[in-house]
Amino acid sequence: MNAHDFKAGFVVFAVMLVASLILSACGGGGGGSETIIPPVDPTSDPSRPSIFRLVPNSGPPGTIVKIEGVHFGDEIGTSTVSYNGEILGVLTDEEGKELWSDTAITVAIPDDAVTGLVIVSKSGKQSYASKNAKFIVGSASPPPEGDPVITQLSPTSGQPGTVLTITGENFGASRGSSTVRIGSIVCEINTKLNPETGEFEERWGESNIEVIVPAKSEFGDENAPDLLPQVLSLVVEVGSIQSNSNFKFTVEDIDPTHMPVIITSVTPMRGEVGQTIEIRGQNFGNQIGASYVTFNGVRAKVVSWSNTILNINVPAGAESGLLLITVNDTAYPIPDYEPEVGLTYPIDFEVIAAPQITGVSPVNVILGDKVTLHGAHLGELPGSLNVEMVTGQGMTIEAGEFNAGDADFVWTNATVSFIMPNDIPVSISKGEFAPGKLKLTTFDSRMSEDVTLSIKNAFDGVVEANFIAAPRGAPITFTVFVSGGLPSEYSYTWDFGDGGTGTGQSLGHAFTKKGSFTPEVRATSNKSGQASIFIGPAVEIGESTDPAIGSLKVTKVNAVEPSIAFSGTVIRSESPNLGKRITHLGDHITIQGYNLGSFEGSMGTGRVKVTRLLGGSEYYGSVVLDTDTGNFAWTQDEITGICTIVFTLSEQDMSMSGDVGIVTSEGVDSFNSIKLIVEPRIVAVAPQPTYVNSSINLICNDTGSGETQIDGPTDQADRILYLFITMDGTTFIVNPASVGDSSVTFDLSTWNPIDNLGQPIEKTPGTWQFRLWSSVLAEGSSEDIVNSGVISPEVDAVIAAAP
């Protein structure tokens, strides 16, 4: 085996910092009799130490050297002299005084020294590393000007296959016929791929050479062919001129852990930008260090790196071409290297473009409509599409499901047309388009980015449930209402989420499992064959003996529906999408559910519990149930029946907005709750009369300040409150600055009403009407916030002129 065979993948050691320092500092070797030119100080700092010359500037290890220069300091103090990074001791005279002055220092070159630099440090400032400060070890006098000189080896020992860096001078810009020898063996010059030309170039320069330590067998003799280690001289021959021979290199025996890199597989051999590629092999190194992978010269992002497996992403900008692994500055596979196992050079990787969807027509899609995608790299053969609602429900449409024989189905590299399937689950439809997304996957598994679109059912519908919670085994009735035809024109198939199924427009289902379930129903038109899937309300199911609230209903005794125009939108007293509420004292509340127990029992008295947030903490309150009135009932039937509680809200309960639960007479809490919103009510106005130049204080049962009344997009601790003031038949809307849990203070003196044209209106004394509007939501769209509001009945207040 020759030296070239060993090149393939032995560990490359980094060039030491000292070597790089020498590389930047070294010029030619100068003789002691030459004219000394002070070095140029790049910092232009006059106080920085400066070395003019070394006397002598060459010799064997142990040579006593006088350092001549300026700004060394009169005394050594904390100053130092270093040689090749090693701190030297300063010699002393016969009286023991250190030979140190502002212009001269005397030291001895270390016994194990090699050619290097002398540095003087004073007060954190170092002398300039110039050729005036270089000492050449190994000859009584420096070599002639222009001869090759070795000043550093890195490393100074290594096994065959090690990449060795030689630093010095006058090696020549290219190798030509020059050689490097370790002992009598000529070394192979290391090469490195030039990504710009794609060619491997020799690592030979004027002051740096990289060689590969020859094979083990080259250093043997007929008596001991495998005898290692060996300490041998290293020389550089430029033409017929040989460099200094004082540098020794120790050839070590082979370390079994430093083996050549072998690539056994690349999976896949073609991929798109961003795709993860797995490379398997040997001797990659357990840590990435300075190693890397390139695709045709473009460095890849490393996902994971181990000694035998690499996972890397195809980099952006990469094109098909050469794949290389560079380990410790050596690229593998090496040209012409043929391992006993593994892939031989070159390894060609095909970079394929990811599919791109540049347009969708139409973007508002009705299920069953034709959809056309425009783009690039979509594939010549049909792949698959994933259509998904933003809510997370969706489906993958495989190529065979497109009905390739249909005239509406087209799949080319730039265009895909298909019929949008009509059984994609769309959230409860209200006749509007719901947000969705679409991803295309080609036949060879390349995936596009998501594109957005809006999806609507072929026909609309809604699912209702008579109860929102029940224990296991108790039935809940579900009904689907479909628009666009009579109910008999459709057939219905249900999936309740617990494994249960059924058919029909309305049916009861008793859940067999505990948990939260969201039923779905597929409605199919008996005429067109089109289908739509509707999502039902989520229901909570507890254990068979758990109390559960199924519904809450408010019967209005004084059915006054306050309503007022606000920013073009009617503020309604009902908020059907957010829950039920009570508008007036005396309204009747009916709670239906299962296992609610009885009002009086052996363990105590049942009660209705309201939970809300007050000041950031949970607050529990119990509604007082007046059993003496005719509007009270607490009944219980069997588990198959429905338990009922009927009561009237009393005056002291008017601020009890929140989550309503039940505590049975046995002290058991219901496992679920239902929302109840109590409107703000102005109980009193003070003072009476109120003057137009003073403040008015509205005493309320509940302003909504500081409490969460109902879940919105997130639990809100602060709602929005507006004050409606009616003066002379005109209503004005203001946002009061001072709001407490049970009071609102408004400064009439600073209030300046204006009309629709922005003109000031005089505040006319008289009887004014005041109402409060409080939102349930503090965040969301303007329409959601407005529709979540509850408005109080109006109260009269006498407003007098200024006294």
Residue pairs with C-beta under 8 A, 6 or more apart in sequence:
1 215
1 217
2 215
3 160
3 185
3 187
3 188
3 212
3 214
3 215
3 218
4 188
4 336
5 215
5 337
6 160
6 161
6 212
6 213
6 214
6 215
6 260
7 161
7 188
7 190
7 212
7 330
7 334
7 337
8 260
8 261
8 332
8 333
8 334
8 337
8 339
9 161
9 259
9 260
9 261
9 262
9 283
9 327
9 330
9 332
9 334
10 159
10 160
10 161
10 162
10 163
10 212
10 258
10 259
10 260
10 330
11 162
11 258
11 285
11 327
11 328
12 162
12 163
12 327
12 328
12 329
12 330
13 154
13 155
13 158
13 162
13 163
13 328
14 290
14 328
14 329
15 154
15 165
15 167
16 154
16 155
18 84
18 85
18 116
18 152
18 154
19 152
19 154
19 165
19 167
21 117
21 129
22 116
22 117
22 151
22 152
22 167
23 152
23 167
23 207
23 208
24 129
25 117
25 129
25 130
25 131
25 133
25 134
26 117
26 131
26 134
26 151
26 167
26 168
26 169
26 207
27 130
27 131
27 169
28 131
28 145
28 146
28 149
28 169
28 170
29 57
29 58
29 131
29 134
29 136
29 142
29 143
29 145
29 149
29 169
30 57
30 131
30 132
30 142
30 145
31 57
31 141
31 142
32 53
32 55
32 56
32 57
32 141
36 52
36 53
36 68
36 132
37 132
38 50
38 52
38 132
39 50
39 51
39 128
39 130
39 132
39 133
40 128
41 48
41 50
41 128
42 128
45 125
46 71
47 71
47 123
47 125
48 71
48 125
48 126
48 127
48 128
49 69
49 70
49 71
49 72
49 120
49 121
49 122
49 125
49 126
49 127
50 69
50 70
50 71
50 127
50 128
51 67
51 68
51 69
51 118
51 120
51 127
51 128
51 130
51 132
51 133
52 68
52 69
52 70
52 132
53 68
53 69
53 132
54 65
54 66
54 67
54 68
54 118
54 132
54 133
54 134
54 135
55 65
55 66
55 68
56 63
56 65
57 65
57 134
57 135
57 136
57 142
58 135
58 136
58 137
58 138
58 139
58 140
58 141
58 142
59 109
59 135
59 136
59 137
59 139
59 140
60 137
60 138
61 109
61 110
61 111
61 112
61 113
61 137
62 108
62 109
62 110
62 111
63 108
63 109
63 135
64 91
64 106
64 107
64 108
64 109
65 106
65 107
65 108
65 109
65 118
65 135
66 104
66 105
66 106
67 81
67 104
67 105
67 106
67 107
67 118
67 120
67 133
68 103
68 104
69 103
69 104
69 120
69 127
70 102
70 103
71 102
71 122
72 79
72 100
72 101
72 102
72 103
72 104
72 105
72 120
72 122
73 79
73 100
73 102
73 122
74 101
74 102
75 100
76 90
76 98
76 100
78 123
79 100
79 120
79 121
79 122
79 123
80 87
80 120
80 121
81 87
81 88
81 90
81 105
81 107
81 118
81 119
81 120
81 121
82 88
82 118
82 119
82 121
83 107
83 109
83 110
83 113
83 116
83 117
83 118
83 119
83 135
84 113
84 114
84 116
84 117
86 110
88 107
88 108
88 110
89 107
89 108
90 98
90 99
90 100
90 105
90 106
90 107
91 98
91 99
91 106
91 107
91 108
92 98
92 99
93 99
99 105
99 106
100 106
105 120
107 118
109 135
109 137
113 135
113 137
114 137
114 151
114 152
114 153
114 246
114 247
115 134
115 135
115 136
115 137
115 138
115 149
115 150
115 151
115 152
115 244
115 246
115 247
116 134
116 135
116 137
116 151
116 152
117 129
117 133
117 134
117 135
118 127
118 133
118 134
118 135
119 126
119 127
119 129
119 133
120 126
120 127
121 127
127 133
134 151
136 142
136 143
136 149
136 151
136 244
137 246
138 244
138 245
138 246
138 247
139 244
139 246
143 149
143 243
143 244
146 170
147 170
147 238
147 241
147 243
148 168
148 169
148 170
148 171
148 236
148 237
148 238
148 241
148 242
148 243
149 168
149 169
149 170
149 243
149 244
150 166
150 167
150 168
150 234
150 235
150 236
150 243
150 244
150 247
151 167
151 168
151 169
152 166
152 167
152 168
153 164
153 165
153 166
153 167
153 234
153 247
153 249
154 164
154 165
154 167
155 162
155 164
156 248
156 249
156 250
157 229
157 249
157 250
157 251
157 252
158 164
158 213
158 249
158 250
158 251
158 252
159 213
159 251
159 252
159 253
159 254
159 255
159 258
160 213
160 214
160 215
160 216
160 218
160 251
160 254
161 212
161 213
161 215
161 254
161 258
161 260
162 212
162 213
163 190
163 210
163 211
163 212
163 328
163 329
163 330
164 187
164 210
164 211
164 212
164 213
164 249
165 208
165 209
165 210
166 180
166 208
166 209
166 210
166 211
166 234
166 236
167 207
167 208
168 207
168 236
168 243
169 206
169 207
170 206
170 238
171 178
171 204
171 205
171 206
171 207
171 208
171 209
171 236
171 238
172 178
172 204
172 206
172 238
173 205
173 206
174 202
174 204
175 189
175 202
175 204
177 239
178 204
178 236
178 237
178 238
178 239
179 186
179 187
179 236
179 237
180 186
180 187
180 189
180 209
180 211
180 234
180 235
180 236
180 237
181 187
181 234
181 235
181 237
182 213
182 214
182 232
182 233
182 234
182 249
182 251
183 219
183 230
183 232
183 233
185 214
185 218
185 219
186 214
187 211
187 212
187 213
187 214
188 211
188 212
188 214
189 202
189 203
189 204
189 209
189 210
189 211
189 212
190 202
190 203
190 210
190 211
190 212
190 330
191 200
191 201
191 202
191 203
192 200
192 201
192 203
192 329
192 330
192 331
193 199
193 200
193 201
193 324
193 331
194 200
194 201
195 294
195 297
196 297
198 297
198 322
200 335
203 209
203 210
204 210
209 236
213 249
213 251
216 226
216 228
216 253
216 254
217 225
217 226
219 227
219 228
219 230
219 232
219 251
220 226
220 227
221 227
228 251
228 252
228 253
229 250
229 251
229 252
229 253
230 250
230 251
231 248
231 249
231 250
231 251
232 248
232 249
232 250
232 251
233 245
233 246
233 247
233 248
233 249
234 245
234 247
234 248
234 249
235 242
235 243
235 244
235 245
236 242
236 243
237 243
258 283
259 282
259 283
260 283
260 332
260 337
260 339
261 281
261 282
261 283
261 284
261 325
261 327
261 330
261 332
261 333
262 281
262 282
262 283
262 339
262 341
262 342
263 279
263 280
263 281
263 325
263 332
263 333
263 342
263 343
263 347
264 280
264 281
264 282
264 341
264 342
264 343
265 278
265 279
265 280
265 281
265 343
266 277
266 278
266 279
266 280
266 323
266 343
266 347
266 349
267 277
267 278
267 279
267 280
268 277
269 348
269 349
269 350
270 349
270 350
270 351
270 352
271 277
271 314
271 349
271 350
271 351
271 352
272 314
272 351
272 352
272 353
272 354
272 446
273 314
273 315
273 316
273 318
273 351
273 353
273 354
274 313
274 314
274 316
274 354
275 313
275 314
276 303
276 311
276 312
276 313
277 300
277 311
277 312
277 313
277 314
277 349
278 309
278 310
278 311
279 293
279 309
279 310
279 311
279 312
279 325
280 308
280 309
280 310
281 308
281 325
281 342
282 307
282 308
282 342
283 307
283 327
284 291
284 305
284 306
284 307
284 308
284 310
284 325
284 327
285 291
285 305
285 307
285 327
285 328
286 306
286 307
287 305
288 302
288 305
289 328
290 328
290 329
291 305
291 325
291 326
291 327
291 328
292 299
292 300
292 302
292 325
292 326
293 299
293 300
293 302
293 310
293 312
293 323
293 324
293 325
293 326
294 300
294 322
294 323
294 324
294 326
295 314
295 315
295 318
295 319
295 321
295 323
295 349
295 351
296 318
296 319
296 320
296 321
296 322
296 323
296 349
296 351
297 321
297 322
298 315
298 317
298 318
298 319
299 315
300 312
300 313
300 314
300 315
300 318
301 312
301 313
301 315
302 310
302 311
302 312
303 311
303 312
303 313
304 310
304 311
305 311
310 325
314 351
318 351
319 351
320 348
320 349
320 350
320 351
321 348
321 349
322 346
322 347
322 348
322 349
323 347
323 348
323 349
324 331
324 332
324 333
324 347
325 331
325 332
326 332
333 339
333 342
333 343
333 344
333 345
333 346
333 347
334 345
335 345
335 346
336 345
337 344
337 345
338 344
352 377
352 444
352 446
353 376
353 377
354 377
354 446
354 447
354 448
355 375
355 376
355 377
355 378
355 379
355 440
355 442
355 446
355 447
355 448
356 375
356 376
356 377
356 448
356 449
357 373
357 374
357 375
357 378
357 438
357 440
357 448
357 449
357 451
358 374
358 375
358 376
359 373
359 374
359 375
360 371
360 372
360 373
360 374
360 438
360 451
360 453
361 371
361 372
361 374
362 369
362 371
363 452
363 453
363 454
364 433
364 453
364 454
364 456
365 371
365 420
365 433
365 436
365 453
365 454
365 455
365 456
366 420
366 455
366 456
366 457
366 458
367 420
367 421
367 422
367 423
367 424
367 426
367 455
367 456
367 457
367 458
367 530
367 532
368 419
368 420
368 422
368 458
368 530
369 419
369 420
370 408
370 417
370 418
370 419
370 420
371 417
371 418
371 419
371 420
372 415
372 416
372 417
373 415
373 416
373 417
373 438
373 440
373 451
374 414
374 415
375 414
375 415
375 416
375 440
375 448
376 413
376 414
377 413
377 442
377 446
378 411
378 412
378 413
378 414
378 415
378 416
378 440
378 442
378 448
379 411
379 413
379 442
379 443
379 444
379 446
380 412
380 413
381 399
381 411
381 442
381 443
382 399
382 402
382 404
382 411
382 443
383 399
383 411
383 440
383 441
383 442
383 443
383 444
384 396
384 397
384 398
384 399
384 440
384 441
385 396
385 397
385 416
385 418
385 438
385 439
385 440
385 441
386 394
386 395
386 396
386 397
386 438
386 439
386 440
386 441
387 394
387 395
387 396
387 397
387 420
387 421
387 424
387 436
387 437
387 438
387 455
388 394
388 395
388 436
388 437
388 438
388 439
389 424
389 425
389 426
389 427
389 434
389 435
389 436
389 455
390 434
390 435
390 436
390 437
391 427
391 434
393 424
393 425
393 426
393 427
393 535
394 424
394 425
394 436
395 421
395 423
395 424
395 425
397 418
397 421
399 411
399 443
401 421
402 409
402 411
402 418
402 419
403 409
403 419
406 419
408 417
408 418
408 419
409 417
409 418
409 419
410 416
410 417
410 418
411 417
416 440
420 455
422 457
422 458
422 530
422 531
422 532
423 522
423 531
423 532
423 533
424 436
424 455
424 533
425 520
425 533
425 535
426 434
426 455
426 456
426 457
426 532
426 533
426 534
426 535
427 434
427 535
428 462
428 463
428 534
428 535
428 536
429 456
429 457
429 460
429 461
429 462
429 532
429 534
430 460
430 462
431 456
431 460
431 483
432 456
433 454
433 455
433 456
434 454
434 455
434 456
435 452
435 454
435 455
436 452
436 453
436 454
436 455
437 450
437 451
437 452
437 453
438 450
438 451
438 452
438 453
439 447
439 448
439 449
439 450
439 451
440 447
440 448
441 447
441 448
457 532
457 533
457 534
458 525
458 528
458 530
458 531
458 532
459 482
459 483
459 484
459 485
459 523
459 525
459 530
459 532
460 482
460 483
460 484
460 532
461 480
461 481
461 482
461 483
461 523
461 532
461 534
462 480
462 481
462 534
463 478
463 479
463 480
463 481
463 519
463 521
463 534
463 535
463 536
463 537
464 478
464 479
464 480
464 481
464 536
464 537
465 476
465 477
465 478
465 479
465 519
465 536
465 537
465 539
466 476
466 477
466 550
466 551
467 476
467 477
467 539
467 548
467 550
467 551
467 592
467 593
468 537
468 538
468 539
468 540
468 549
468 550
468 551
468 672
468 674
469 539
469 540
469 541
469 542
469 548
469 549
469 550
469 593
469 670
469 671
469 672
470 476
470 510
470 511
470 539
470 541
470 542
470 548
470 550
470 593
470 594
471 541
471 542
471 543
471 544
471 545
471 546
471 548
471 594
471 595
471 639
472 510
472 511
472 512
472 513
472 514
472 541
472 542
472 543
472 544
473 510
473 511
473 512
473 544
473 639
474 510
474 544
474 548
474 594
474 639
474 640
475 508
475 509
475 510
475 640
476 508
476 509
476 510
476 511
476 539
476 550
477 506
477 507
477 508
478 494
478 496
478 506
478 507
478 508
478 509
478 519
478 521
478 536
479 505
479 506
480 492
480 505
480 506
480 521
480 523
480 534
480 536
481 487
482 490
482 523
482 532
485 525
485 527
487 505
489 525
489 526
489 527
490 505
490 523
490 524
490 525
490 526
491 503
491 523
491 524
491 526
492 503
492 504
492 505
492 521
492 522
492 523
492 524
493 501
493 502
493 503
493 521
493 522
493 524
494 501
494 502
494 503
494 504
494 507
494 509
494 519
494 520
494 521
495 501
495 519
495 520
495 521
495 522
496 502
496 509
496 511
496 517
496 519
497 517
497 518
497 519
497 520
498 511
498 512
498 513
498 515
498 517
498 541
499 512
499 513
500 509
500 511
500 512
502 509
509 519
511 517
511 539
511 541
513 541
514 541
514 542
514 543
515 540
515 541
516 538
516 539
516 540
516 541
517 538
517 539
517 541
518 535
518 536
518 537
518 538
518 539
519 535
519 536
519 539
520 533
520 534
520 535
520 536
521 533
521 534
521 536
522 531
522 532
522 533
523 531
523 532
523 533
523 534
524 530
524 531
525 531
540 548
540 671
540 672
542 548
542 671
542 672
544 639
545 595
546 595
546 668
546 670
546 671
547 593
547 594
547 595
547 596
547 597
547 662
547 664
547 668
547 669
547 670
547 671
548 593
548 594
548 595
548 670
548 671
548 672
549 591
549 592
549 593
549 596
549 660
549 661
549 662
549 670
549 672
549 673
549 674
550 592
550 593
550 594
550 642
551 591
551 592
551 593
551 674
552 580
552 589
552 590
552 591
552 660
552 674
552 675
552 676
553 580
553 589
553 590
553 592
554 580
554 581
554 582
554 583
554 587
554 588
554 589
554 590
555 587
555 588
555 589
555 590
556 583
556 584
556 587
557 584
557 586
557 587
557 588
558 583
558 584
558 586
558 587
559 583
560 583
560 584
560 793
561 573
561 574
561 583
562 573
562 583
562 771
562 791
562 792
562 793
562 794
563 570
563 571
563 572
563 573
563 791
564 570
564 571
564 724
564 731
564 771
564 773
564 791
565 571
566 722
566 733
566 773
566 786
567 782
567 786
569 782
569 783
569 786
569 787
571 773
571 786
571 789
571 791
572 787
572 789
573 581
573 583
573 679
573 790
573 791
574 581
575 581
575 677
575 776
575 787
575 788
575 789
575 790
577 787
578 675
578 677
578 710
578 712
578 776
578 777
578 788
579 674
579 675
579 676
579 677
579 710
580 675
580 676
580 677
581 657
581 676
581 677
581 678
581 679
581 790
582 589
582 649
582 676
582 677
582 678
582 679
583 679
583 790
584 793
585 649
585 650
585 651
585 654
585 681
586 648
586 649
587 648
587 649
588 631
588 646
588 647
588 648
589 646
589 647
589 648
589 649
589 676
590 644
590 645
590 646
591 608
591 644
591 645
591 646
591 660
591 662
591 674
592 642
592 643
592 644
592 645
593 642
593 643
593 662
593 670
594 639
594 642
594 643
595 636
595 639
595 643
595 664
596 606
596 634
596 636
596 643
596 644
596 645
596 662
596 664
596 670
597 606
597 636
597 643
597 664
597 665
597 666
597 668
598 606
598 634
598 635
598 636
598 664
598 665
599 605
599 606
599 625
599 627
599 634
599 665
600 606
600 665
601 664
601 665
601 666
602 665
602 666
603 665
603 666
603 667
604 665
604 666
604 667
605 665
606 634
606 645
606 662
606 663
606 664
606 665
607 622
607 623
607 625
607 662
607 663
608 622
608 623
608 625
608 645
608 647
608 660
608 661
608 662
608 663
609 620
609 621
609 622
609 623
609 660
609 661
609 662
609 663
609 669
610 620
610 621
610 622
610 623
610 656
610 657
610 658
610 659
610 660
610 661
610 676
611 618
611 619
611 620
611 658
611 659
611 661
611 673
612 618
612 619
612 621
612 656
612 657
612 658
612 659
612 707
612 708
612 709
613 619
613 658
613 707
613 708
613 715
613 717
614 706
614 707
614 741
615 706
616 717
619 707
621 653
621 656
623 647
623 649
623 650
623 653
623 656
624 650
624 652
624 653
625 632
625 634
625 647
626 632
626 647
626 648
626 650
629 648
631 646
631 647
631 648
632 646
632 647
632 648
633 644
633 645
633 646
634 644
634 645
634 646
635 643
635 644
635 645
636 643
637 643
645 662
649 656
649 678
653 678
654 678
654 681
654 701
654 702
655 678
655 701
655 702
655 741
655 742
656 676
656 678
657 676
657 677
657 678
657 702
657 704
657 707
657 709
657 710
658 675
658 676
658 707
658 708
658 709
658 710
659 673
659 674
659 675
659 676
660 673
660 674
660 675
660 676
661 669
661 670
661 672
661 673
662 669
662 670
663 669
663 670
675 709
675 710
675 711
677 709
677 710
677 776
677 790
678 701
678 702
679 702
679 774
679 790
679 791
679 792
680 700
680 701
680 702
680 703
680 704
680 721
680 772
680 773
680 774
680 790
680 792
681 700
681 701
681 702
681 792
681 793
682 698
682 699
682 700
682 770
682 771
682 772
682 792
682 793
682 795
683 699
683 700
683 701
684 698
684 699
685 696
685 697
685 698
685 699
685 770
685 795
685 797
686 696
686 697
686 699
687 694
687 697
688 797
688 798
689 797
689 798
689 799
689 800
690 696
690 748
690 797
690 798
690 799
690 800
691 748
691 799
691 800
691 801
691 802
691 803
692 748
692 749
692 763
692 765
692 799
692 800
692 801
692 802
693 748
693 749
693 802
694 747
694 748
694 749
695 745
695 746
695 747
695 748
695 749
696 745
696 746
696 748
696 770
696 797
696 799
697 743
697 744
697 745
698 723
698 743
698 744
698 745
698 746
698 770
698 772
698 795
699 742
699 743
700 742
700 743
700 744
700 772
700 792
701 742
702 741
702 742
703 721
703 739
703 740
703 741
703 742
703 743
703 744
703 772
703 774
704 719
704 721
704 774
704 775
704 776
705 718
705 719
705 721
705 739
705 740
705 741
706 717
706 718
706 741
707 717
707 741
708 715
708 716
708 717
709 719
709 776
710 776
710 777
710 788
712 776
712 777
712 778
712 779
712 780
712 784
712 788
713 777
713 779
713 780
714 779
716 777
716 778
716 779
717 778
718 778
719 774
719 775
719 776
719 777
719 778
720 735
720 774
720 775
720 778
720 785
720 789
721 735
721 736
721 739
721 744
721 772
721 773
721 774
721 775
722 733
722 734
722 735
722 736
722 772
722 773
722 774
723 733
723 734
723 735
723 736
723 744
723 746
723 770
723 771
723 772
723 773
724 731
724 732
724 733
724 769
724 770
724 771
724 772
724 773
724 791
724 794
725 731
725 732
725 733
725 734
725 753
725 768
725 769
725 770
726 732
726 768
726 769
726 770
726 771
726 794
727 753
727 763
727 764
727 766
727 768
727 799
728 764
728 766
730 755
730 761
732 753
734 746
734 751
736 744
736 745
736 746
737 746
737 747
738 744
738 745
738 746
744 772
748 763
748 799
751 763
752 760
753 760
753 761
753 763
754 760
754 761
755 761
763 799
765 799
765 800
765 801
766 798
766 799
767 796
767 797
767 798
767 799
768 796
768 797
768 799
769 794
769 795
769 796
769 797
770 794
770 795
770 797
771 791
771 792
771 793
771 794
771 795
772 791
772 792
773 789
773 790
773 791
773 792
774 789
774 790
774 791
774 792
775 785
775 786
775 788
775 789
776 788
776 789
776 790
777 784
777 785
777 788
778 785
779 785
780 788
